[in-house]
């Protein structure tokens, strides 16, 4: 009888814990939501009248997980990466600025669009820029392709002479297919505490940034 009671108790525990486990599994999954960003409200209040008058920016949508938020002119990523044991994790997470450019500039001094390959390319100087004599290149460029836009993410490594640490800097731009709208931004996706950790992907938010930007759509474009 006691043995049978043990079986009954075991089955009961399994039944009540199964829904809880499934509920936890659903909670842990990344729930995507579509965020509409209104370009008629620029971060610089002094430029608001010219933005509203020109109406060249319009609205843009981005599909973001529930741990990412877009407020005013910032993409805020509030998620620790796996095995991130930092207790002073900026409390607010990682942020990237975003802004609308009224005057579209397809090419910059160090990034050009190759009409033949349809890819963005770094200048020769940046391609040959290495980090302090190491085999690691300081600059990298990533291609962006969305349903109605294309662009780039450019990362580079900055060295803090006083602290001996490194910081990965990311700059990005997206252009609509008509090449008359431009979304740009920047941020620091990775902190590298010392030379030994150069080249590591530890605590690097660049892949998350790229994934978010690749969902961008210019809603006013047909």
N, C-alpha and C positions, 0 to 999 in steps of 0.2 A: 504493500500500500504506500509506504514511504517512497519507494522507488518510482511508483506511478505518479505520485505527487511532484517528484522532482522533474519528471518529463513534462507534466502539465505546466509547472512554473517556467520551465525553459521555453516551452512553446509560447506562453503568454508574454514573456520578456521579448522574444523574437518578434512577436506581432506588434508590440507597442514601440519597439525601437526601429522597425523597418520603415514606417512612414517618416520618423524623425530623420533617419539617415538620408532618405530620398529628399526630404525637405531641405536638409543641409546642402545636398548636392545641387539642388536648384538654386539655392541662395548663392553658392560659390561661383556659379557660372556668370560670365560677363553678359549683362543684359544691354544690348545696343539700343540707343535712342538717337533720334535725329534732332540735331540742334540747328536752328536757323539763326544765322548771324546777320544783323541789320547793318549794312554798310553806310546807311544814311546818318549814323551816329558815330563820328570819328573820335578817336581818343584825344585828339587835340581840339579843344573847344573853340580855339581861335579860327580854325578852318571850317567850322560847322556850316557857316553860311555858304561858302563856296562848294562844299560837298553837296548840300541839299539842292543848290541851284543847278549844278552840273548833272547830278543823278547818274553819274557814269559807273558807280560802284554797285548799287543794287544789293541783293541778298545772296547769301551763300549758305548751303547746308553741309553739315558734316555728321557722319555716323560715329558716335562715340560710345564707349562702354560706360557703365554706371559710376566708375571711379574717375571719370574725366569730366571736367566742367569747362564751359566757355562763358566768361563774364566780360562784358564790354570788349576789351581788346587783348584778352589773354586766354590761352589754352592752359588750364591747370590740371596736371596729372597727379592725383592723390592716391598713389599705390606704391607700396614697397615691392621691389623686385625680390624673387626668391633668394633666400639666404642673406638678405640684407639685415644685418644685426646692428646697424647704426641707431643709437638712441636719440641722436640729435638730428634726425632726418628732416630738417628744415620745417618741421611741423605742418607747413602748408603744401608740401610736395614740390614738384618741378613745374615751372611756368615758362611759357613761350609767348612772346608778344606777337600780335597779328595786326596788320594795318592794310588799308586800301590805298593803292597808288592811282591817282587820277591820270598822271602822265605815264603811259606804259613804256617801259624800256626793256626790250627783249634781251639785250646783251649788256654785260658789265665789263669792267676792265679785266677781270680774271675768269669770267664765265661766258662762253659763246655757244650759240646753238648751231650745230652742223646741219645744214639743209640737206646734205647727201645722206648721212646716216640717221638723221632725225634724232640725234642725241645731244645732250649738253656736254661740253668739254671744258676742262680747266685749262688755264693758260699754261704755257710751257714752264714758266717759273714755278707755278704752284705744283705742277706735276713732279717737278724735281726737288721739291722742298721736303727735306727729311728732318726728323726730330733729333736734334743734338748729336749728329754723327751716328745714329742708330740706323737699322735697316727699315725702320717704320716710316712711312710717308706721313707727313703732317696733315696734308689735305686729301680729302676724299669727296667724291661727288656721287649722288644717288639720283636716279631718274624717277620722276613722278608721272603717273598716268592715271587720270580719273575719267569718268564717263564723258565729261565735256571740257577737260582742261589738261594741261601738261606743265611740267616744271621740274624743279631741282631742289635738292637739299645739299648744302655744302658744309662739310665739317672740317675743322682745323684744331690743332692742339696749341694751347697757349701755356707758356711756362712762367711760373711765379718765382722770380729770382730770390726773393727774400724767404719765402716759405719752402721752396724746393718742391712744390707740388705742381700738378698740371691740371688744366681744365679743357674739356672738349667744348668748343663753341659751334653752334649750328645756326646757319642762316638758310632761309628757304624763300622761294617765290613760285607762285602758280599763275599761269596765264590761261584765259579761256581760249577756246579753239579759234575764235575770231581775232585773237591777239589785241583786243581793245580793253581788257580788264586785267588787273594784276593784284594778286594777294601776296603779301610778303610778311616776314617775321623773323624772329631770332630768339635764341635762348642758350643755356648751358646744360646740355643733356647728361654730362658725365664729369664727375670729380675724380681725379687720379692722384692719390696722396703722395706717391713717390715714383722714382724712375723704374723700380722693379716691376711695377704694375702697368707700365706702358704697353699698349697693345691688347690689354685685357678688355673683355666686354662686361666686366663686373660693374653693376649699377649703371649701365649705359641705357638711357631712355631714347636713343636715336631710333631704334626699330619701332617703338610705339609711336613716336612722332610721325614717321614715314607712313605707318599704317593708317593713322588718322587723316593725314593730308591726302592720301590716295582715295578717300571717300568723298572728297569735296566736289560739290556741283554748283555751278553758277545758275541760280534759279531763274534769272531774267533772260537767259539765253534760250532760244528755240532750236 
